[in-house]
């Protein structure tokens, strides 16, 4: 009888409510998450986007066409798309800048770092990390760019923001060094990630630390995952409290009209949409 009673309680907790939303709950002890997603992103980052190039290639070998990912003029170096394994983009408000953290295969990383260290003299440091000033070709335009290298992971870090690039680089490197709190130290982010099954295994992730298309929300997490023979594109929106989340269900469902399934995790609403694998490029583009 005890087993049957427990099964009935669990089953009831996951039945759709009268509004068609499956009700779930977040544990009182949310796990501590880690990974490249928060290794360089400060807790006050405006937006953080993550792309797992290696996993994307496993789903569709032609989704990422070969060619140049980033071209430097001095030293003369070409970072190819094929050499990129993962990528994180961190948008900051103070300073107003975007920093790109690109994880390369070890041979490409070692070759690029050797080219910089043998050609350029570092113009400064951020903690123990050398900072280089160079020129990159972005959209066929020469742009002054700050560059740093971090072993473990084999990360190329760069920023082209005028006037604030060095400060932005210093801020993300301070997260890596542990002197600035990581995005993953935020309890709100951890709760969103709990609903999204953590930081591992996603093809793409976007964390918007602001009200997104659901204007009554506080922040939005988007994940792209491979699910059997299709993609699952999932939108998680956090509200100020559980009552507010429940009051916004109709509005939330209108915003994500194309979603097939909706869930509620206390103060978080979730919209789940299935897409064909042929939509992989567009789905990854959505997370940035």
C-alpha positions in Angstrom: 0.0 0.0 0.0 2.9 2.4 0.8 4.4 1.9 -2.6 1.1 2.4 -4.3 0.4 5.6 -2.2 3.8 7.1 -3.1 3.3 6.3 -6.8 -0.1 8.0 -6.7 1.4 11.1 -5.0 4.2 11.3 -7.5 1.9 10.7 -10.4 -0.5 13.4 -9.2 2.4 15.9 -8.9 3.2 15.5 -12.6 -0.3 15.5 -14.1 -1.3 18.5 -16.2 -3.3 21.0 -14.2 -6.6 22.5 -15.5 -4.7 25.0 -17.6 -2.7 22.2 -19.4 0.5 22.9 -17.6 2.5 20.0 -16.0 3.3 20.9 -12.4 6.8 20.1 -11.1 8.8 21.4 -8.2 12.4 22.5 -7.5 14.2 20.7 -4.8 15.0 22.7 -1.6 18.7 21.9 -2.2 19.6 22.9 -5.7 22.9 21.4 -6.9 25.9 23.6 -7.5 26.6 23.7 -11.2 29.9 24.1 -13.0 31.3 24.1 -16.5 32.5 26.5 -19.1 29.1 28.3 -19.1 30.0 30.0 -15.8 33.8 29.8 -15.8 34.3 33.2 -17.3 30.8 34.9 -16.9 30.3 37.2 -13.9 27.1 37.0 -11.9 25.9 40.4 -13.3 26.4 39.5 -17.0 23.6 40.8 -19.1 23.5 37.8 -21.4 25.6 34.6 -21.8 25.4 32.4 -24.8 26.9 29.0 -25.2 27.4 26.8 -28.3 28.8 23.3 -28.2 30.4 23.0 -31.7 31.6 19.5 -31.1 28.1 18.2 -30.2 26.5 20.1 -33.1 28.9 18.4 -35.5 27.9 15.0 -34.0 24.2 15.8 -34.8 24.9 17.2 -38.3 28.4 17.1 -39.7 27.6 19.9 -42.3 25.8 22.3 -39.9 29.0 24.3 -39.4 30.5 25.0 -42.8 34.4 25.0 -43.0 36.1 28.3 -43.2 37.5 31.1 -41.1 36.2 31.7 -37.6 38.6 34.6 -36.8 41.5 36.1 -38.8 44.3 38.0 -37.2 46.6 40.2 -39.2 49.5 40.4 -36.7 50.5 37.8 -36.2 49.1 36.4 -39.4 46.8 33.7 -38.1 43.6 32.0 -39.2 41.4 30.4 -36.5 39.2 27.9 -38.5 35.7 26.8 -37.7 37.0 23.2 -37.6 39.3 24.1 -34.7 36.6 25.4 -32.5 35.1 23.0 -29.9 32.9 25.2 -27.7 32.1 28.9 -27.5 30.8 31.3 -24.9 29.8 34.9 -25.5 29.5 37.1 -22.4 27.7 40.5 -22.7 28.6 42.9 -19.9 27.0 46.2 -18.9 29.9 47.5 -16.9 31.9 47.9 -19.0 29.7 47.9 -22.0 31.3 45.2 -24.0 31.0 41.6 -25.3 33.8 39.1 -24.6 34.2 35.9 -26.7 35.6 32.8 -25.1 36.5 30.2 -27.7 37.7 26.7 -26.8 40.0 25.3 -29.4 41.5 21.9 -30.0 44.8 21.6 -28.3 47.0 21.8 -31.4 45.3 24.9 -32.7 45.5 26.6 -29.3 49.2 25.8 -28.9 50.0 27.0 -32.4 48.0 30.3 -32.0 49.5 31.1 -28.6 53.0 30.4 -29.8 52.4 32.8 -32.8 51.3 35.6 -30.5 54.0 35.1 -27.9 56.8 35.0 -30.6 55.4 38.0 -32.5 53.9 40.4 -30.0 54.9 41.8 -26.6 52.1 41.7 -24.0 50.9 45.2 -23.3 49.5 44.4 -19.9 48.2 41.8 -17.5 44.8 40.8 -16.1 45.8 38.9 -12.9 48.4 36.4 -14.2 47.2 36.5 -17.8 49.0 38.3 -20.6 47.0 40.7 -22.6 47.8 41.4 -26.3 46.6 44.2 -28.5 46.3 43.2 -32.2 44.1 43.5 -35.2 41.4 41.1 -36.3 39.4 41.1 -39.5 35.8 41.2 -38.6 33.4 41.3 -41.5 36.4 42.1 -43.7 37.1 45.2 -41.6 40.3 45.6 -39.5 39.4 46.0 -35.9 41.7 46.5 -32.9 41.2 43.5 -30.6 42.4 42.5 -27.2 43.4 38.8 -26.8 44.4 36.5 -24.0 45.0 32.8 -23.7 44.0 30.4 -20.9 45.2 26.8 -20.6 42.7 24.4 -19.0 40.5 24.9 -20.9 42.4 25.8 -24.1 40.6 29.1 -24.4 41.2 32.0 -26.8 39.6 35.1 -25.2 39.0 38.2 -27.3 37.2 41.5 -27.2 36.9 44.3 -29.8 34.9 46.9 -27.8 36.3 50.4 -28.3 37.6 52.0 -25.1 36.5 49.2 -22.8 38.0 46.0 -24.2 40.8 45.8 -21.7 38.5 46.3 -18.7 36.0 43.7 -20.1 38.8 41.2 -20.6 40.0 41.8 -17.0 36.5 41.2 -15.7 35.9 37.8 -17.3 39.5 36.7 -16.4 38.8 37.7 -12.8 35.9 35.3 -12.8 38.2 32.5 -14.0 40.7 33.4 -11.2 37.9 33.4 -8.6 38.0 37.1 -7.5 34.7 37.9 -9.2 31.5 35.8 -8.5 30.5 33.5 -11.3 27.1 33.6 -13.0 26.6 30.1 -11.7 26.8 31.3 -8.1 23.4 33.0 -8.5 20.6 31.1 -6.9 18.2 32.2 -9.5 20.4 30.9 -12.3 20.9 27.6 -10.4 17.1 27.2 -10.1 16.7 27.8 -13.9 19.4 25.3 -14.6 17.8 22.7 -12.3 14.7 22.9 -14.4 16.8 22.6 -17.5 18.7 19.5 -16.2 21.9 21.3 -15.5 24.7 22.6 -17.6 25.8 19.5 -19.4 24.7 17.9 -22.6 23.1 20.9 -24.3 23.8 21.9 -27.9 23.2 25.5 -27.1 22.3 27.7 -24.1 21.3 31.3 -23.6 20.9 33.0 -20.3 19.2 36.4 -20.5 19.6 38.2 -17.2 16.7 40.5 -18.0 13.0 40.3 -19.0 13.0 38.9 -22.5 10.0 38.4 -24.9 7.9 37.6 -21.8 8.1 41.1 -20.5 6.6 40.2 -17.1 9.4 37.8 -16.4 12.7 38.5 -14.6 15.1 36.4 -16.7 15.0 33.7 -19.4 17.0 30.6 -20.1 16.9 28.9 -23.5 18.3 25.5 -24.3 18.6 23.5 -27.5 18.9 19.7 -27.0 18.9 16.7 -29.3 15.9 14.5 -28.3 15.8 11.2 -30.2 15.5 12.1 -33.9 14.5 15.7 -33.3 15.5 18.9 -31.5 13.9 20.2 -28.3 14.0 24.0 -28.0 13.1 25.0 -24.4 12.3 28.4 -22.9 12.5 28.8 -19.1 11.2 32.1 -17.7 11.6 33.0 -14.0 9.0 35.2 -12.3 9.2 37.1 -9.1 7.3 34.4 -7.2 5.0 31.3 -7.7 1.8 33.3 -7.6 3.0 35.7 -10.3 4.1 32.8 -12.4 0.7 31.2 -12.2 -1.0 34.4 -13.0 1.0 34.7 -16.2 0.3 31.3 -17.7 -2.2 32.4 -20.3 0.1 35.2 -21.5 3.1 32.8 -21.4 1.3 30.3 -23.6 0.4 33.0 -26.1 4.0 34.2 -26.4 5.2 30.6 -27.0 2.2 29.6 -29.1 4.2 27.1 -31.2 5.2 25.0 -28.2 3.7 21.6 -27.7 4.2 21.3 -23.9 4.2 23.6 -20.9 5.6 23.0 -17.4 5.6 24.9 -14.1 8.5 24.7 -11.6 7.1 26.9 -8.8 8.2 30.4 -10.0 9.4 29.2 -13.4 7.3 28.5 -16.5 8.7 26.3 -19.3 7.7 26.1 -23.0 8.9 23.0 -24.9 8.9 22.9 -28.7 10.0 20.1 -30.9 11.8 20.9 -34.1 13.2 18.8 -36.9 17.0 18.2 -37.0 17.1 20.2 -40.2 16.4 23.3 -38.0 19.6 22.8 -36.1 21.4 25.9 -37.5 18.4 28.2 -36.8 17.9 26.8 -33.3 21.6 27.4 -32.4 21.4 30.9 -33.9 18.5 31.6 -31.5 20.7 31.1 -28.4 23.4 33.4 -29.9 
